[in-house]
């Protein structure tokens, strides 16, 4: 572990193994991937020696992104999916079979790094560190401290109000639940990403309050500013044939039922026809259902299915938006909401997961209960009827992101947790 030398030289850098099933740019551009990429980059920027333990790249890495993890050794562990399991890490079948098995291998790889004297602390995300949790439970003295981020708790039904569907999905997730509970039990510190979900972390993971620490998921404000500005948003609107004054509602996320986009479609059908457009950014297994629903509700001409897009285009959509709408049924922290706030957009969202920590009613936007199309329609009606209030809400959202969710602030909080366990860093 890092300590000052007898000659009074500065302590050696803290050495951390970050164990995860996905990271950008090796495995796509989803919320987890972007979070781990920024986590690693900001730790390295603070002088922490990071070793990344993850699966092999799932697609060629573009030349422009090959330096994204510069200064970070990568240890790859096979991720062997099963026939008919679908895309790795995205289906229930894959997440209850291949994912825990990967977690055993990846966690054991981290344990070997510790045994070789190469690592001072292990930071695990989700079930990826299962093998390390088992090693730590068997012999804590032979392992390094363990910090655990359980992510969005989807395997427990999420962090919002449980529906019958989410309860059934939670039952299907029992093997993954056991893996996550093992990680939480073995961890020295368990991270909660928002104040509003801390009680959920304590209850569902059976973790005493004294082992929980609040460390938000961060948003990279500099990158948001670099990727797109107002001009990029205006160009995107022009390509769609939208005037500057036409209200454009933007939603971003994987097209799955739990994201609540079908609820938003029903809410939009309750609005006065005409004076708005809705752009849905992302792809996924629920797309065909959503397209049929949009057609059946008579919304087809007012809805844009943009599909998966590259980072500059995604951020141009935020800039093009009049209002960001996140109708999720359950949620973890919601990076896309933070990104929209970074681009100074007011938000209409559901009271799920960590969203109440970000969307202050009447301050940065509107909050409604998940799964309620009437309440969502009422909030949208009020937002669209208050165009003069939206810019000020957007500025308040940016200020909140800077004060509580920017990566420099988040890195400070995380290093404080590390310091509790290994001393100066």
N, C-alpha and C positions, 0 to 999 in steps of 0.2 A: 504494500500500500504506500501511497506517496508520503514521504517524510523528509524533513530537512536533513542535510548531511552534517557531519561533525564540523566541517570546514565553514559552515554557515552559508553554503550555497542555497539557492532557492529549492523548494521541494520539487521532486520530479513530477511530470504531468500525471494527473489521474488517468487511469486506463479503464475504459468502459466497453463492455460487449453489449451491443444493441441487437436483440434477437427478435426477428419479425418475419412474417411470411411474404411481405411485399414492400417494395420501395421504388419510387420513381428515380431514374427512368428505366430500371430493369424490368418492371412489371406493370407498366401502364401509368395512368394519370388520375387514379381515384383518390378519395379522401385519405385513406390509410397511406397510400403510396406517397402522396405529397407531404403528409405529416412526418413520416420517417425521414424523407429526404431533407426537409427543413431542420428537423431535430438533429440529424447527424451534422449537417453543414454548420449549424450554430454552435454545437458543442465543439467541433473542430476549431471554429473561429475563436473560441474562448480558451484554446490550448489544451483541451481534453483529447487524449488519444483514444479514438473510437475504432473498434473492430466490429464490422457488421456481419452478423450471422443470418443468412437468408437462403432462399432457394435460387437455383440458377435462373438467369434471365429467360423470360418467356418470349422475347421478341428482340430483333436486332436493335441495338442502341444507336440512335442517330449520331453522326459525327459531331454535331453541335452540342450534344449532351454527354459526351464521353468523359468530360472532366467534372461532371456533376457531383461525383463522390470522391473528388481528388483528396488525397491525404488520408483516405479511409480504407484499410485493408478489408477485403470481402472474403468471408469463408462461406462457401456454398454447400448446402445439404440437399440431397435429392428430395423432391416432392413427388411421390408416386401416387397419382390419382387412380381411381378404379374405373372399370368400364361403365359407361352410361352415367358417370358422375357429372358430366358437363364441364364448364370452364372451372379451372382450379380456384377453389376458395369462394365460389359464388353460389353453389347450390347446397341445399340442406344435406344431400347425400355425401357430397364431397367434404363438407365441413364437419360431419360426424364420423368420417372414416379416414380420409387422407390427411386432414388437417391435424388431428391429435397425433397421428403417427409421425408426421413431420415434426410436431412439437417435441416428441420424445427424442428424435434424432438431433434437432437443432439445440435443444437444451443440453443434451449430452456433449455436443460439440463445445458449447460455452463452458461446461464443467471441465472439459479437457484443457481449455485455454487457461482457466483458473489454476488447475493442478500444475500446469507448466510454468506458472508464475508470470503469465503475460497479461492478466486481467485483475483489476482491483474491485470491480463492481459489475454486476449484470443488471441490465435494464431490459425487461421482457415485455412484449406487447401481445396481449391475448394469450391463446394457448400455445404460442410458438416456443415458450420457455418451459414447457411441461417437464422435459427431461431434467432440466436444471432444478426445478422445484422438487422433484423426487430425490435428486442427489442432495439437495440442501436439507430436506426433511430427514434423510437417512443419517447425515453427518454434518451438522451446521459448522463445526469447527474446521472441516476440510474444504469449505466453500467460502466464496466471497459474499458480501452483502447483496441482497436482491431487491430491486425496485420493480414493481409490477403495475402496468397500465392495462386495466381490463377492457379498454375501448368502449364500445357502445352498448354492451350487454345484450346484444340481439339474441343470443342463445337463451337468455332468461325471459324473452318476450319484450326486450327493449326497456326504455326508461319512461315510457308514457303509459296512458291508460290501456290496460290489456283488453283486447277483443277476443271473441271466441277463436278466430283464426290464429291470433298471435299466441293464445294459450296452447292450441294444438301444435303449433310450430315449436313452442318451447318444450313440449313433451318430446317431440321428435329430436330435439337437441340435447337430450339427457347425457349422452356420452361426452359432448363438448362442455356441457355444464360441469360435469365432474372434473374435466381437465382444468377448467378455469378456477374452480373452487380449490383444487390442489395447488395451483399457482398462488392464489390469494393466501392460503393457509401458510405457505412456505415463505412468503415475502416479508421482508423487514418493513417495507413501506408500500402501501397501495395508493395509487394516484386516483383522485377524483378530478375530472376535468372542469367541473362547474359546481358552484355552491348548491344549486338546485338539485343536483343528482347525488350529492354526498350521502344523504340518508338512504338512497337506493343502493349505493355501493355497500354501505354498512349492512343493510338488511339482507340483500341477495347474496353477497359474498361472505356474510357472517364474519366480518372483520371488525374488531373493536375500534372505536373512534380514535384512540391514541396512535393507531398505526396508519391512519388515513391522512394524506396530505393533499391540499388543493393545488394543482398545477394545471392551468388551462391548456388546451390545445391552442397553438399560436397561428397567426396569419402573417405572411411575409408582406408587409406593406410596401417595401421597396420594389418587390417583384410585381405586385399588383399595379403600381404606378408605371413600372417599366413596360409591362405587357400591353397596356392599352390606355388611351386617354379619350377625352371628349371627341376629338376628331375621328378616332377609330369607331366610336359608337355612332357618330353621324354617318360615316361611310357605310356601316352595316345597315342602318336604317334606309339609306338611299338605295342599296341593293334590293331591299325588300319593298321598295316603293312606298315607304311610310314617311309621312311628313313629320316635321320636328314636334308638332303639337299633339299628334295622335298618341294616346296612352298605350304603352307597351308593357305588359306584364311578363316577367321572365322567371322561369323556374328551372333549377338545375338539379340533376340527380339521376341515379340509376333507375331505370323504369321497372320498378317492382311495386307490388301492391302496398307494401308498408310505407312507401313514400307519399301516399295519399293523393296522387295526381287525379285519380278518379273522383275523389271528393271535390277537388278544385273544379273539375269539369262540370260537376253538378251545380256547384256554386255559381260558376260563370253563366250557366243556363238560366239562372234566376235574375241576372242583371238585364238592364235594358239593352236590346240588341244594338250593335253598330259601333259605338264609339270607343273601341279598344281592340287590341290584339294580344294573344297569349303565345309566347315562344317557350317551348319545352326543350331543354338542352340535355341530351343524354340518350343512352340506348339500354336495352335490357329485355328480359323475357316478357314483360307486361305490355310491350309496345303495341302488339296487334290488338289486345283488349282495349287499350286506350284509343286507338284509331277508330275502332268500331263504335265505342261509346261517344266519341266526339262527333262522329257522323250521325248517330242516332239522336243526339241532342241538338242537331242542327248548327253546330259550331264550326263545321269544317273550314269555311272560308276565313275564319278569324283565328285559326290555330296553326302555328308553324311547328312541325316536328323537325328540329335541327339535327338530331342525332348526336353522335360523339364528335367532338371538335378538338382541335389542338389548343394549347394554352393561350396564344394571342387571340384566337377567335372567341374562346370562352370569356376572356376578360373584355373583349369588345362587346359581347352581349350584355355584360353588367353595365357597361357605359351607355349602351343603347336603351337600357331599361328606364321606364318611368317609376316602376315599383317592382321589388323583388318579392316573390310569393313562395313560401315554403310550407306546404300543407301536410307535412309528414305525420303519420300516425304514431310512430315512436322514433326516438332519436338518441344519439349520443351527444356530441358537441356541436356538430354542423359547421364544417369548414366553409361550405358554400355560402352560408348566411354571413359569416365573418368576411368573406371575400366581397360580397355585395355591399356590406357596410364599409369596407375599405374603399370601395368606389363611390361612397357617399350616396347610397340608395336607401330610402325608407323601406321597411320590411313589414309584410303581413305574414305571420307564422302561427303555428300551433303551440300550445302550452305543453310541450313535450321535451323530455330530456333536459339538456342544458340551455335550451332556447330562452327561457325566462331570464337567464343571466345576461342575455345580449339584446333582446327585444323588449324595451321598456314601453309599456302602453302609454301612448301620448307623447313619448320622448323620442324613441327611435323607430316606432311603428305601432303595430296592432298585434295583439295576441288573442287567439280563440281556442276553444277546446278541440282536440283532435277528433276527426270523423264527423264534424257537424257542418254540413253544407250551408245551412241557413245562417249560422253565426259567421261562417267564412264569407258568404255573400254580403252580409251586413257590413263587415269590416272593409271589404273591397269597395262597396258602394260609398262608404264614408271616405275612404282613401281617395278614390277617383273624384269625389266631390269636393276635395280639399287640396287642389293642386298647389295652392300657395304655402301649405304646411309641409309639403314633401321635401323641398330643399333643406329646410332647417332640420328636419328629422335626419336627413342624410348626413348633414354636418355633425349632428350629435352622435350618429353611429360611427363615423370616422374617429371622432374624439374618443369614444369608448374603446374602439379597437386599439388606438394608440396607447391609451392609458392602462388597459388590462390584458389585451390579447396579442400585442405585438411580440415578435420573437425575442427581442432583447429582454422584455419584462418576463416572459415565460422562461427563458434560459436562466435568469436570475433565480426564479423560484425553484427550478429543477436543481441547480447547483447547490442551493440551500439544503435540499433533501439529500443530495449526495454527501454534503459536508457533515450532516448529522451522523452518517454511517461510516465515513472513512476519514474524517478530519479535513484539514485544509485542502482546498481545491479552487 
